[in-house]
Amino acid sequence: MTGTRLAFIGLGNMGGGMAHRLLQSGYELTVYNRTASKAEPLVAAGALAAATPAEAAAGQHTVLLSLSDEAAVDQVLFEQLVPVLAPGSLVIDTSTVSPEYARSSAEKLAAAGLRRVEACVVGNPFQARDGQLRVFASGAEADIEQARPLLETVGSELVVLGAPGASATMKLILNLLLGAQVASLAEAVTYGAQAGLDRDQLLSSIAGSGFSSVVMRFRAELMRKGSYQPAFFRSALMEKDLRLAVADAAAAGVAMPVLDTVRAGYAAVVAAGDGDQDASVLIEHLGPAGAARAARAAG
């Protein structure tokens, strides 16, 4: 990149971790988050706080976004940032959106004289803070090369995938696998517990088995502790990503009945009021305990 100054907008679990990593690596950040208190640790570490996204981006030539969904990107990027960014400015968008939306965003920014790098990140907040994310980038080759130093600061691996929408597709595929693993773990453990097995012992046995994975071991420990907040991956975002993936697959002519069932399970978690809890909370919504929980949520 030509400089180390940028605006960073969206300081949730992943965004906050990436912003801390950039600060520690010598980048100068002007930050904005809808919940202003989330910016305070970054300000204490040397970042400048802005009152609005437009204020954060004014005078900047690089903006990094880490937002929750397409509605947030629309509101922040197209309503507030595009009017203040100088022609040629670079938008690095790490938000998880549909491939169709990613392509549309790239076209709309190009029409406004702006450039977009789609930089989907995979990992957890700890990895974000340590610069250990996997980064999947799409867009113009020259733009990705300009963004490479920043992307290699937040990530231990940078994979370039090509045209807009490709990285969004890859991110959704990986989140499909994540959702399926967490759901299968939750269902299997619920069955075992109902059959009389000790839940903690069952979770430990699964985590240590050849059928496990890094994801499964991590979520098994959260389930064992009943520790769902702070969320590493909010259930509401899991449902959103699964919904986007299933819809995009359907548009490509691919039916996903198994994963649509997983999505429906997370939709029930959100409907019951647990959307802000970690995706592992799905286990608490299964079996008799889950039925009782749903009944309480229904009033």
C-alpha positions, 0 to 999 in steps of 0.5 A: 500500500502507498501508506499506513493511514486508513479508516476502519469501520466496524469493530465487532469481534473480528473487526476489533481484532483486526484493528488492534492487529493493524495498530500494533503493526504501525498502521494509523487508524481512524475508527468508527463503530455504531456502538461507540464504546467498542472503539475505546480500547482502540483509542487507548491504543492510539487510534482516532475515533470518528463520530460518523463513518463519513468523518472516519473516511474523510481525507482517507484513501483506504477504508476497511469495512467489517460489517454485519450484513448487506443492509449495514454495508448499504447504509455505511458504504453507499450512503455515507462513504461514497460521497466523501471518498476521493476518486481512486480510493480503495475500499477493502470489504471484509463483510460477509455478503452474498456473491451477487451483492459482492459483484453489485457492490464492485460495479457500483463503486467502479461507477463512482470512480472507486475500487473494491477488494473483497477480502473475506476472512476466516478464523476467530477473534483471537486469530484476528488479533494475532494476525493469523486469519486466512484471507480470501481476496477477489478483485482487480489484481493491481488493487489486491497487490496494493492491499497485500501488505495490509491483508498479510498483516491481519492474515497468515495466509492470503489466497487470491481467487479472481473476480468479484464474488469468488471470495464471498462464495468461498466464505459461504462454503466454509461457513456452511461446513462450520454450521453443519459441524456445530449442528451435527455435534449438538444433535449427537450430544443431545441424543447421547445425553437423552440415552443416559450418557454423561454429557461432559464425558461425551463431549470430551470423548468426541473432542478427542476422537478421530472424528473431531476437528479444530472447530468441533473441539473448540465448540465442544468445550463451549458446550461443556462449559455452557459458555456462549457469551461473548460469542465467537460467532453469533448465531444470528450471523450463522443463520444469515450466512447459511441463508445466503449460501443456500439461496445462492446455491439454489440460484446455481441449480444446487439443492442443499436440503441438509444445510437448509435444515441446519439453517432452520435450526439456527433460525429457531435459535434467533427466534427464541432470542439467542441470536447474540449468543455463540452458535454453540448455543444450538445444543440448548435448543434441542431435545426436551430442554430445547422444547421447554426453552422454545415454550418460554420464549413463546410466552 
